[in-house]
Amino acid sequence: MSDRYESVQIASLYAEAFHVAAPVSPVGREVWPRQPGVFVRAGKPHALEVTEVEEPAREILSRELVAGQFGLVPNWVKSASEAKLRSSKLANARSETVTTSNNFRDAWMNGQRCIVPMMAFQEDDWRSGKAVPTRIARVDGKPMGVAGLWESWTGADGEVITSYTLLTVSANSHALMHRYQQPGNEKRMVVILNEGAVDAWLSARPEKAKEFMRAYPANWLTANPIEKKR
């Protein structure tokens, strides 16, 4: 389970990597369930200007950065206390079951897909018999855009919680990620999108969105144990 990640701290990287403005309020360096974070979703499309009179105007996709809670709150949750309880366990969504899960089906079918900017995510290495926190990042050091789903929940008193989850795929046969997480459990990894696939992911029809659920190449990732502060 990927329930802890390192947010993007350098403001200029939001525009450079994701074509959105940096967060107005700073995001904590480490993000875990029920903590505030940010995600990128599709904004309102706008017409692309053309010089050819006979060519109709085309719409291009815009993006917006949204603040939200890490750990999805399903729209059917009845109370804020239940929202807190469930969101802690819904930081990840299995891509194989998003169309059937009561927790994620509505967000998936309604096209509420997003990208979660991060510099790295954390997994535990259990090969020594003890959990060794390990930082997984891109080899080139650039930010990652991880595929996710977002939801907006409104309580009876008008309280609104905007939340998001990270989509995952099986990593049992992944050359790098099969080493991590507890022994005996299925290995999972977050869905890291290629830069050129971002707009397509955000705008794809639900039946086509499944095509993006792929494991990121192992040779494009690097893993390093996290040193404990003394």
Secondary structure, DSSP 8 states (H G I E B T S, - for coil): ----EE----THHHHHHHSS---SS---SEE-TTSEEEEEEE---EEE--S-TTS--EEE--EEEEEEEES---TT--SHHHHHHHHTT-SEEEGGGTTT-TTTHHHHHTT-EEEEEESEEEEEE-TTSS-EEEEEEETT---EEEEEEEEEEE-TTS-EEEEEEEEEEE-TT-TTGGGBS-TTS--EEE-B--GGGHHHHHHS-HHHHGGG-----GGGEEEEE-----
